[in-house]
Amino acid sequence: MKIGVLGTGMVGETIGSKLIEKGHEVKMGSRSATNEKAAQWVSRSGSKASQGTFKDAASFGDILFNCTKGEISVEVLRSAGEETLKGKVLVDLANALDFSKGRPPGLIFGTNDSLGETIQKSFPDLKVVKTLNTMNCTIMVNASGVSGEHDVFVCGNDAEAKKKVSDLLAKDFGWKNIIDLGDITGARATEMLLPIWLRLYGTFGNTDFNFHITR
C-alpha cells in the first residue's frame, strides 16, 4: 500500500520504518517539504521512502497514520486540507496530554471527550480508527516485544476501515489479540489509560509493558 505518516518524531519514524520493512511505500509529512528529520529518515530508508508536507503525505497515502502530538493533531489535519482527507482512513495513535500543571500530565480532553472523537467531528468524511495509543511505539510495531498475552484496542465508526486497520495490525505488526471497542467514542476509554500507563512507566523505569484483558 501507499501510506502517509504525519509527523517526524520517534513514533512517526518507528511506524514508517516498519511499514517500509513490510514492503509498503511511505511518505512522511511535516510542515515543511524539506524537513531535515524527514530527509534523514528518507536517506536511511531506501527507495520506498519519501517526504513532503502534511498535505503531500495525506494525498499520497491510502491509509494515513497520525503520529503528531495530540495537542496539534487537529491543526495538522486542517493544514492537510479537508478535501485531501475526504474518504481516507486515518489511524489515530496520538494522545493529547496537558503538561500545563507539570508532570504527570493530565488529559486535554478530560473524561467526556477524546482526541479521536474530536478529529472525527472535525473531519466527518475521514474514517478515523483509534488504536495503538496505549503503548510505546516500539511495541506498536512489534507485538512480540512484550512476552505473553497482551492486547491492542481499536475503535471507529466505519467497520470496513476498522477491518483494514486490524488486518494491517495483524499482518505487519504481529498483533493477535485485537479488541474492538465499538464506535469512535471508545477513544475516550483508551486515551484515559494514559494516566495509568505513565504511572507504570514511572514504577517500572521502562516502557516494555502492555495491557492484557483476562476473561
Buried (B, 14 or more C-beta within 10 A) or exposed (E): BBBBBBBBEEBBBBBBBBBBEBEBBBBBBBEBBEBEBBBEBBEEBEEBBBBBBBBBBBBBBEBBBBBBBBBBBBEBBEBBBEEBBEEBBBBBBBBBBEEEEEEBBBBBBEEEBBBBBBBBEBBEEBBBBBBBBBBBBBBBBBBEBBEEEBBBBBBBBBEEBBEBBBEBBBEBBEBEBBBBBEBBBBBBBBBBBBBEBBEBBEEEEEBBBBBEEEE
